[in-house]
Amino acid sequence: MSIADVDAYISALPEPKRSSLEEMRRRILDIVPDAEQKISYGMPAFAVAGRVVAGFASFKNHLAYLPHSGRVFQQLERELQGFVRTAGSLHVPIDQPLSPELLAALIEAKMRVLETDGQWVRPA
């Protein structure tokens, strides 16, 4: 699975979902420019040093940000007030991609989870 697979996933979506996910993709890559883009569990994901640090998906009535760890949201309770979420999915309106600041906080929280668990060493 590769960048082309992520391209295909996004390009198959109707507007405004397509534009919103493309913007979130750009914002994620601004934060982790060396991330490997791939499909994980049927959804676009971004991996750093072999570990997924972010993902997203499109659903009928919303988009979702997927940190691939239920513990990420616990670190950001204040920042996530007002968002609908499940244990592993942050629901996003189809026409409002997450802000660069919130994406950065979510990705940083995921990296802390990986480091704490001893599953990953942050690249230099």
C-alpha positions as CSV (number, residue, x, y, z in Angstrom):
1,M,0.0,0.0,0.0
2,S,1.4,3.4,-0.9
3,I,0.8,7.0,-1.7
4,A,-1.1,6.0,-4.8
5,D,-3.5,4.0,-2.6
6,V,-4.1,7.1,-0.4
7,D,-4.6,9.2,-3.6
8,A,-7.2,6.7,-4.8
9,Y,-9.0,6.6,-1.5
10,I,-9.3,10.4,-1.4
11,S,-10.1,10.9,-5.1
12,A,-13.0,8.5,-4.9
13,L,-14.8,10.7,-2.4
14,P,-17.4,13.4,-3.3
15,E,-16.9,17.0,-2.4
16,P,-16.5,18.4,0.2
17,K,-15.1,15.3,1.8
18,R,-12.4,15.0,-0.8
19,S,-11.1,18.6,-0.3
20,S,-11.3,18.3,3.5
21,L,-9.3,15.1,3.7
22,E,-6.8,16.4,1.2
23,E,-6.3,19.4,3.4
24,M,-5.9,17.2,6.5
25,R,-3.4,15.2,4.6
26,R,-1.4,18.3,3.7
27,R,-1.5,19.5,7.3
28,I,-0.4,16.1,8.7
29,L,2.5,16.0,6.2
30,D,3.5,19.5,7.3
31,I,3.8,18.2,10.8
32,V,5.5,14.9,9.9
33,P,7.0,15.5,6.4
34,D,8.8,12.1,6.3
35,A,5.7,10.1,7.1
36,E,5.1,7.0,5.0
37,Q,1.6,7.2,3.6
38,K,-0.3,3.9,3.4
39,I,-3.6,2.2,3.9
40,S,-4.1,0.6,7.3
41,Y,-7.3,-1.2,8.2
42,G,-8.7,0.1,4.9
43,M,-8.1,3.8,5.7
44,P,-5.3,6.3,5.0
45,A,-2.6,6.3,7.6
46,F,0.7,8.1,8.2
47,A,3.6,6.2,9.7
48,V,6.9,7.5,11.2
49,A,9.7,5.0,11.7
50,G,7.3,2.2,11.0
51,R,4.7,3.2,13.5
52,V,1.3,4.8,12.6
53,V,1.0,8.2,14.2
54,A,-2.2,9.5,12.4
55,G,-5.0,8.3,10.2
56,F,-8.3,9.5,8.8
57,A,-11.4,8.1,7.1
58,S,-14.6,9.2,5.4
59,F,-18.0,8.0,6.7
60,K,-21.6,8.8,5.5
61,N,-22.2,11.8,7.7
62,H,-18.7,12.7,9.0
63,L,-15.0,12.4,8.6
64,A,-12.9,10.8,11.3
65,Y,-9.4,11.3,12.6
66,L,-7.9,8.1,13.9
67,P,-4.9,8.1,16.2
68,H,-4.7,4.3,16.2
69,S,-4.6,4.4,20.0
70,G,-7.5,5.0,22.4
71,R,-5.1,6.6,24.9
72,V,-4.4,9.7,22.7
73,F,-7.7,11.4,23.4
74,Q,-7.2,11.0,27.1
75,Q,-4.3,13.4,26.9
76,L,-6.2,16.1,25.1
77,E,-9.6,16.3,26.9
78,R,-9.7,20.1,27.0
79,E,-8.7,20.5,23.4
80,L,-11.3,18.0,22.2
81,Q,-14.3,19.5,24.0
82,G,-17.2,19.9,21.6
83,F,-16.1,17.0,19.3
84,V,-18.1,13.8,19.0
85,R,-15.8,10.9,19.5
86,T,-15.6,7.2,20.2
87,A,-12.7,5.5,22.0
88,G,-10.6,5.5,18.8
89,S,-12.2,8.0,16.5
90,L,-12.6,11.8,16.5
91,H,-15.6,12.8,14.4
92,V,-15.0,15.8,12.1
93,P,-17.6,17.7,10.0
94,I,-17.2,16.9,6.4
95,D,-16.4,20.4,5.4
96,Q,-14.1,21.4,8.3
97,P,-10.7,19.7,8.4
98,L,-9.0,19.7,11.8
99,S,-6.8,22.7,12.4
100,P,-3.0,22.4,12.1
101,E,-2.6,23.1,15.8
102,L,-5.0,20.3,16.9
103,L,-3.4,17.9,14.4
104,A,0.0,18.7,15.8
105,A,-1.3,18.1,19.4
106,L,-2.9,14.8,18.4
107,I,0.3,13.5,16.6
108,E,2.5,14.6,19.5
109,A,0.2,12.8,21.9
110,K,0.4,9.6,19.8
111,M,4.2,9.8,19.7
112,R,4.2,10.1,23.5
113,V,2.0,7.0,23.8
114,L,4.4,5.1,21.6
115,E,7.5,6.3,23.6
116,T,5.9,5.5,26.9
117,D,5.0,2.0,25.8
118,G,8.5,1.5,24.7
119,Q,7.2,0.7,21.2
120,W,9.1,3.4,19.4
121,V,12.1,5.7,19.6
122,R,11.5,9.2,18.1
123,P,13.6,9.7,15.0
124,A,16.4,12.3,15.5
